[in-house]
Structures are given as C-alpha cells and as structure tokens.
Amino acid sequence: MSKVSNRLWSEGFYEAVNPRVLSAGFHRASGGWEAGPENLLQKDFDLWYVAAGSGALKVDGRWIEFRRGDLITMKPGQNYQRERADRNDPFEIYFVHVLIFDRLGQGFESALSRRWPARIGAEHRPKLGTLFAELFESFTAAGRGFQLQVKSIMLQILDNIFVVLRHGEGTNPPPSYHKFLKARDYIEEQYKDIISLEEIAEYSDLSESYLSAMFRRYLSCSPVRYQIDRRLMAARLLLAKGHSVSDVAAEVGFNSMHYFSRIFKKHVGLPPSEFALLCRSK
C-alpha cells in the first residue's frame, strides 16, 4: 500500500473532509427504462442510494448490477455511459454529487477512490436510506441556514460509509432483521394513516418492545417517531413546492392544523408558514 493510502483514516484525512454538495435528487424509473448512451467524465463523487427495485449502471465499459439497499458510487475520472432499470422491479434512487475534500493536492481524493468499491451492500444500514432522503429534502428546500443542514447530513452519510470502508460490512443482522424491514416499509407505505405501535408490531410479527428496540438500534428513533419524521419530510417537500399549509397538513395525514403547526415547529424549528416563506425567498 502506498504512503498516501496509509494516511487514509488519519487525523489529517478527517480534517480534510469538508463536503460540498453540488446537487441532490431522486429518480423513479419505469419498468425496463434505459438511458441513452453517453460518455460523461466524472469530476466529483456521484453517490446513489437504491431505495427500491433493481437495475444496472455502465461505467468504464463495465455493467454494475444493483438492488435495493445498495450504495453505488462513481468516482472522479470515471466515465458514466448508461443505466437501465429492471423490467419487473424498476429502481428508485437518491443521488448526490459531492466534493468531499476542501484541501487539494494531498492525495486523499485519489487514495479514497482506490479504496472505494463501485458497490457497497448497505441493506443492513437502513440509517443511510433515511439520511439520503433527508439530504434530498433539505437540498430541495434549501433556504437561509439550510446549507449547514445539508453539510451536516452529508457528513453523517460519509461517516457511515467510512466505517464500512475501514471495517467491512460487519456481522450479519439478527434473523428477525427482515421483519424489522417489513415494519419500516409498512410505515413508509401507510405514513399518512393513523397506525399504532401494536398494529405495526402485529404486521411485522414482532413484539412491541423488540420492534422498538430494533428501530432504536438501526434508525435511532422509535417507530412512532419514524412515522412523524416521514410525515414532516413529505410536508417540507410540499411546502417547498408552493402548496398551502392547510393542503399540506391534510395531504400528509394531519387532521388538525393546530397540531400540525405545533409538531412542525417542534421538530423543524419554525412554523410551517415561515418555512414556506423561507423556501420561496431562496
């Protein structure tokens, strides 16, 4: 291993990490969709988190298959050529273009590129999916002060990735892990509805206490809090797009405007009406 590669994970490496998000987005492909051939030279790190489905990406003449839970990266200097979605299970991806380092010429970028694989199996790190969704939402609604929030989320994403690169995928999850994922997906699908912890536990075939423990372990929150966060994420996106506060409250499942405003301010830091104005003034 080279001298520069040996400096990865050093104090100097982490001091040089200062991410700047250039763009972030979300892509839902249709069954069998395929992008036309291109030859785009990457100038930054292009990270994809596969939220659903499966497909393939062609980089430097090689097809890379991916599926839900994977993290795909294209690194500076690579040549993006095309992508395709599975016909029966098309993908949904969050993507971000990011410059990771603020100090050039030290060799960290090239050393990290050599160490970073094209695909990381992140299915057992569901927090990454939440972070990518939050990054997309924050970048979309970025007004005054939200640049710091975007950077903070990106740092958390990178920290999760660096742990995997340093230590590997880690141990296998418990046998009931797929039941936890089933519960998470149920909340994602039903987040607008009134669902109890008992209902979620029954649907996933787990006890309420064990289900709550798994949510705290893998997502750092309770199932109830996860549903609230999912509602508020949808609400922020709709407000950023110009929808009225009353329409947004009803759309994301709040029957009371007063309750919606109180919860929104508690978790976001300002009332929904002020958040909407902030987005329009950016």
C-alpha positions in Angstrom: 0.0 0.0 0.0 1.3 3.5 -0.9 2.3 6.1 1.6 -0.7 8.2 0.7 -3.1 5.2 1.1 -1.6 4.6 4.6 -2.7 8.1 5.5 -6.4 7.3 5.0 -8.4 7.4 8.3 -5.6 9.5 9.8 -6.3 12.8 11.7 -5.3 14.7 8.6 -7.7 12.8 6.4 -10.7 13.6 8.6 -9.6 17.2 8.9 -9.6 17.5 5.1 -13.1 16.1 4.9 -15.4 19.2 4.3 -18.1 18.1 1.8 -19.8 20.5 -0.6 -23.0 19.1 -2.1 -23.3 20.2 -5.7 -26.6 18.7 -6.4 -29.0 16.1 -5.0 -32.1 14.4 -6.4 -34.4 11.5 -6.7 -35.1 9.2 -9.7 -38.0 6.8 -10.0 -37.5 4.7 -13.2 -40.3 2.9 -15.1 -40.1 -0.8 -15.8 -37.5 -1.6 -18.5 -36.4 2.0 -18.8 -32.9 2.6 -20.2 -30.9 5.8 -20.5 -29.3 6.6 -23.9 -25.6 6.1 -24.3 -23.4 8.9 -23.0 -19.7 9.4 -22.2 -19.6 11.7 -19.2 -16.3 12.1 -17.3 -17.0 12.4 -13.5 -15.5 15.4 -11.8 -16.9 14.6 -8.4 -18.2 11.7 -6.3 -21.6 10.7 -7.6 -23.3 8.6 -4.9 -26.6 6.6 -5.5 -28.6 5.0 -2.7 -31.0 2.4 -4.1 -34.2 2.9 -2.2 -36.2 0.3 -4.1 -36.1 -2.0 -7.1 -33.1 -3.0 -9.1 -31.1 -2.2 -12.2 -27.6 -1.8 -13.6 -25.1 1.0 -14.3 -22.5 1.0 -17.0 -19.2 2.7 -16.0 -15.9 2.5 -17.9 -17.3 -0.2 -20.1 -18.5 -2.4 -17.2 -22.0 -3.1 -16.1 -22.6 -2.9 -12.4 -25.8 -4.6 -11.1 -27.6 -3.1 -8.1 -30.6 -3.7 -6.0 -32.4 -2.2 -3.0 -30.2 -1.3 -0.2 -27.0 -0.9 -2.3 -24.9 2.2 -2.4 -23.3 2.9 -5.8 -20.6 5.3 -6.4 -18.9 6.9 -9.5 -15.6 8.5 -8.7 -13.7 11.4 -10.2 -12.1 10.3 -13.5 -14.6 7.5 -14.3 -16.7 7.5 -17.4 -20.5 7.2 -17.0 -22.1 5.6 -20.0 -25.6 4.4 -19.4 -28.1 2.8 -16.9 -31.1 0.6 -17.1 -34.0 -0.5 -14.8 -35.3 -4.0 -14.2 -38.4 -4.6 -16.2 -40.4 -6.1 -13.4 -38.9 -4.3 -10.4 -37.7 -0.8 -11.5 -35.4 1.1 -9.2 -35.9 4.2 -7.1 -32.6 6.0 -6.2 -31.5 9.1 -4.3 -28.4 10.6 -5.7 -25.9 13.3 -4.7 -22.9 14.9 -6.4 -20.4 15.9 -3.8 -16.9 17.2 -3.4 -15.6 15.5 -0.3 -12.4 17.4 0.5 -11.7 21.1 0.8 -7.9 20.8 0.5 -6.5 19.7 -2.8 -3.1 18.3 -3.6 -2.7 16.0 -0.6 -3.7 12.8 -2.5 -6.6 12.0 -0.2 -9.1 12.0 -3.1 -7.2 9.6 -5.3 -6.4 7.3 -2.3 -10.0 7.2 -1.3 -11.1 6.5 -4.9 -8.8 3.5 -5.0 -10.2 2.2 -1.7 -13.8 2.9 -2.5 -15.6 0.0 -4.3 -18.2 0.6 -7.0 -21.0 -1.0 -4.9 -21.4 -1.3 -1.2 -24.1 -3.5 0.2 -25.8 -1.2 2.7 -29.1 -3.1 3.2 -28.1 -3.7 6.9 -27.5 0.1 7.4 -31.1 1.5 6.9 -30.0 4.7 8.5 -28.2 5.5 5.2 -31.6 5.4 3.4 -33.1 7.9 5.9 -30.1 10.2 5.6 -30.2 10.2 1.8 -33.9 11.1 1.9 -33.2 13.9 4.4 -30.4 15.2 2.2 -32.6 15.3 -0.8 -35.4 17.0 1.1 -33.0 19.6 2.7 -31.3 20.3 -0.6 -34.6 20.8 -2.4 -35.9 23.2 0.3 -32.5 24.9 0.9 -33.0 28.4 2.0 -31.1 30.5 4.5 -29.4 28.3 7.0 -30.2 25.0 5.3 -26.7 24.8 3.7 -25.4 23.9 7.1 -28.1 21.2 7.5 -27.2 19.8 4.1 -23.5 19.6 5.1 -24.4 18.0 8.4 -26.4 15.3 6.8 -23.7 14.7 4.2 -21.1 14.3 7.0 -23.3 11.7 8.6 -23.5 9.8 5.3 -19.8 9.9 4.8 -19.2 8.8 8.4 -21.4 5.7 7.8 -19.5 4.9 4.6 -16.1 5.4 6.1 -16.9 2.9 8.9 -17.8 0.3 6.2 -14.6 1.0 4.2 -12.5 0.7 7.3 -14.1 -2.3 9.0 -16.0 -4.1 6.3 -19.7 -4.9 6.2 -19.7 -6.2 9.8 -21.6 -9.0 11.3 -24.8 -10.4 9.9 -28.0 -8.9 11.3 -30.3 -11.0 13.6 -32.7 -13.5 12.0 -35.6 -11.1 12.6 -34.0 -8.3 10.7 -36.2 -8.9 7.7 -39.3 -8.4 10.0 -37.9 -5.0 11.1 -37.5 -4.0 7.4 -41.1 -5.2 6.9 -42.2 -2.9 9.7 -40.2 0.1 8.3 -41.7 -0.4 4.8 -45.2 -0.6 6.3 -44.7 2.8 8.0 -43.4 4.2 4.7 -46.5 3.0 2.8 -49.0 4.0 5.5 -47.4 7.1 7.0 -50.5 9.2 6.2 -52.8 7.0 8.2 -53.3 6.6 11.9 -51.3 3.4 12.8 -50.5 2.2 16.3 -47.3 0.5 17.5 -49.5 -2.5 18.2 -50.6 -2.6 14.6 -47.1 -2.3 13.3 -45.8 -5.0 15.6 -48.6 -7.3 14.6 -48.0 -6.7 10.9 -44.3 -7.5 11.2 -44.7 -10.4 13.6 -42.6 -8.9 16.3 -43.3 -7.9 19.9 -43.8 -4.2 20.5 -40.7 -4.0 22.8 -38.4 -5.8 20.4 -39.7 -3.8 17.4 -39.0 -0.6 19.3 -35.5 -1.8 20.3 -34.7 -2.6 16.6 -35.8 0.8 15.5 -33.6 2.5 18.1 -30.7 0.3 17.1 -30.9 0.7 13.3 -32.7 4.1 12.9 -32.0 5.8 16.2 -35.7 6.5 16.9 -39.0 4.8 17.8 -41.5 3.6 15.2 -43.9 6.4 16.2 -41.1 9.0 15.8 -40.2 7.4 12.4 -43.7 7.9 11.1 -43.7 11.6 12.4 -40.4 12.2 10.7 -41.7 10.7 7.4 -44.8 12.9 7.5 -42.8 16.0 8.2 -40.3 15.2 5.4 -43.2 15.0 3.0 -44.7 18.2 4.4 -41.4 20.1 3.9 -41.1 19.0 0.3 -44.7 20.0 -0.5 -44.3 23.4 1.3 -41.1 24.0 -0.7 -43.0 23.3 -3.9 -45.6 26.1 -3.0 -48.5 24.1 -1.6 -50.6 25.8 1.0 -50.1 24.9 4.7 -53.7 23.7 5.0 -53.4 21.5 2.0 -50.1 20.1 3.1 -51.4 19.2 6.6 -54.3 17.2 5.1 -52.1 15.6 2.4 -49.6 14.2 5.0 -52.2 12.9 7.4 -52.8 15.6 10.0 -56.4 16.3 10.7 -55.7 19.3 12.9 -54.0 22.4 11.6 -53.1 23.4 15.1 -51.5 20.0 15.9 -49.7 20.0 12.5 -48.2 23.5 13.2 -47.2 22.6 16.7 -45.4 19.4 15.7 -43.8 21.0 12.7 -42.4 23.9 14.8 -41.2 21.5 17.5 -39.2 19.3 15.0 -38.3 21.7 12.3 -37.7 24.8 14.4 -40.1 27.2 12.8 -43.8 27.3 11.9 -44.8 25.8 8.5 -45.9 29.2 7.2 -42.5 30.7 7.9 -40.8 27.6 6.4 -42.8 28.1 3.2 -41.8 31.8 3.0 -38.2 30.8 3.6 -38.3 28.4 0.7 -39.8 30.9 -1.7 -37.3 33.6 -0.8 -34.2 31.5 -1.6 
